[in-house]
Structures are given as structure tokens and as C-alpha cells.
Amino acid sequence: MKINFSLLLLRLEKIMHVILSPRLLKALYAHRVLAGTEHRSILKTHLVTVVDVGANRGQFALAARKWANKATIISFEPLADPADRFRKVFQNDPGVTLFQAAVGPRAGETTIHVSAADDASSLLPIGPLQEQLFPGTNEIRAEAIRIGPLSDFIDHEAIVSPAMLKLDVQGYELEALRGCEELLGRFSYVYVECSFVELYVGQAMVDDVIVWLHERGWVLSGVYNVIKEHRGRSIQSDFLFRNSYLGQSTVT
């Protein structure tokens, strides 16, 4: 099986937007971090807080700095190497905070399966379909990391509305959401990458995530960045939810 041109087109589009921004171009040139410009349509200037779970090297945080430039950004990245790169990218930015940890229901230490492509690493074992669809994402080692509920790291006062919770945690989405549940009502939006097929062993599928959020008053309001394999089957996508208890969304 081969991935179709959607990934290639996405990367070319990202590079185009990076070239047009001095800050994003500097991050790419100096630190080899390509900003997640594909998320620009959901990052609006009215956002005051962005909590970025699964930050990797700062791809999403860079996009937030560009398209939600008034927001305070609180990021979480458990792996040492990407976290070190993140710190270098944002070393002179007081509006960005990084916790070198994962978010989950229980506090303690756990093991992460480190991929040859570090942004494909997961707290779940990497499945055969992930390696088949995305060559070069095989596991190369395991690493002990810190994990805990979101409320162990920040309190409710740090989440100033309107706020967005973003999760990109490679199959661990439902557990990470459970780790955010105590503070979930503080957010106006949840933006989460989910899979239609099992890429990581035992992961929740997109319908599990939708049901869990719906039961807590969240409404699906958009689907973005759909990745498909060459036969047209959808593999994964980004899903935007709005908090129905906080009124209508202004993100479109």
C-alpha cells in the first residue's frame, strides 16, 4: 500500500506558507522545524490560551504564534530530543511554556515507544499498519517519561478563555482527554488528531473520541487535513469540537 499525493501536497503547501513568514522560515533554517501551517484556518487571533499536548519540536506552537499571535501557549512534549529542539525554537519567547511530560489519567512514570520519526512516537505500541502506510516510523527504542493529568501541571486560572486544547498524541487521544477532563470545561475548543484505522495497538478510533466528547457537551464542528491511502481510504484527520456550554463557535 502506498500513501497518495495528499501528504506530498500538504508538505509543499506548508513550505510555501513558511517561505512567506520570516519567523517560520528562521525556525526551519536554524532549527529544522517546519511549522504546522495546515492548522492556520482554526487558529484565530481571538484565542487567549492554547494548550498544545503532543508538541513534538514546536510545529503547532509555531503556527499558533503566527495565526493566534495573542495567545499564551502551554505545550507538552515527553521526549527529550524534541523537547530540547522546542526550547531552542522558543528560547526568547516568554509567551510559550513547555512541560517535558505526557498528559494522561494517572500521574507517574510510563514508557513511550520511540519511532524513527520522532513525531510518530506513542505511548501505545506502533502497529504494523502504521509502518506499512508510513515507512520509516518503526520503533527504535523505548524511553521512560513523566505523565500526569493536565491539572497536575497547570490550574484552571492558567486557561483564560477563549482557549483551545490541541492533542496530537498518536493513538493515545482518548486517554489524554481523560487526563484533561478536570479542566476540560475551561476550553472553548478541542482540536484533536484521530484515526479511522488502527495505527497503534489498542488505540481508540475516531468514533470513540466523538462519543466521549459528545457525552460531555462537545459538538463536532469541522474536519481538517484528511490523510488518505492511494485507494482513497481515509487514514486519519484533525477534528475540531466546540464546547456547547460556552455558546457558538467563532472558529470556522
Secondary structure, 3 states (H helix, E strand, C coil): CCECCHHHHHHHHHHHHHHCCHHHHHHHHHHCCCCCHHHHHHCCCCCCEEEEECCCCCHHHHHHHHHCCCCEEEEECCCHHHHHHHHHHCCCCCCEEEECCEECCCCEEEEEEEECCHHHCECCCECHHHHHHCCCCCEEEEEEEEEECHHHCCCHHHCCCCEEEEECCCCCHHHHHHHHHHHHHHCCEEEEEEECCCCECCCCCHHHHHHHHHCCCEEEEEEEEEEEECCCCEEEEEEEEEEHHHCCCCCC
